[in-house]
Amino acid sequence: MRIKKGDQVRVLAGKDKGREGEISRVIPQRNAVIIEGVNQVKRHQKATSETMQGGIIDKTLSLIHI
């Protein structure tokens, strides 16, 4: 069975166990996927010429798929 972008999945283990979401990105080199709204963390971002605004942003990290 192969998974691809756009598939609906449910997390089976970890701190987000039981949550569901849609796959937004697949990283085959790392056997990882990024799921919308799952495994979000807060990061402090410094204002730069690109972002123009600093502060605390929410970022979605990848989940390892085995």
PyMOL commands that set and color helices and strands:
alter all, ss='L'
color gray80, all
select helices_A, chain A and resi 28-30
alter helices_A, ss='H'
color red, helices_A
select strands_A, chain A and resi 8-10+20-27+32-35+40-45+55-60+63-64
alter strands_A, ss='S'
color yellow, strands_A
deselect
rebuild
show_as cartoon
